[in-house]
Amino acid sequence: MATNDDILKGRFISRILREEGQNIEQAKQKVVSTFASRNMYNATYTNTDSVLTMTHPKELRFIDMKYRKTKNGGRIRKTSHPVHNKILFGHANNVVRRISFEYTSEMKEMLLKDFPVKE
């Protein structure tokens, strides 16, 4: 059976993931807005208790790559646009940092005030 502290931790993690998911979405929208075809970016993110899932078109992932392979096995350097790895891994560090250090007694009190736990 889950204790009150476990419930609060779950709510805290869910809140952090929701906020960081929105931050990732805003950062990607800012970068992608410079492209001519804005319709190519139709990403969605869903947040369930302790999982943040993001989906986007495959084309967006390939824009981020620095190299393309040729038919004969060579590599061609191309212009890369940091719309995937740089944004995701930058925000992943934020998620880890926030979950590690922001769960304080003040945060517990705020969570209890926002979402009372039934005994």
Secondary structure, DSSP 8 states (H G I E B T S, - for coil): ---HHHHHHHHHHHHHHHHHHHHHHHHHHHHHTTSS-GGG---EEEEETTEEEEE--HHHHHHT-SEEE-TTS-EEE-----SSHHHHHHHHHHHHHHHHHS--HHHHHHHHHHS----
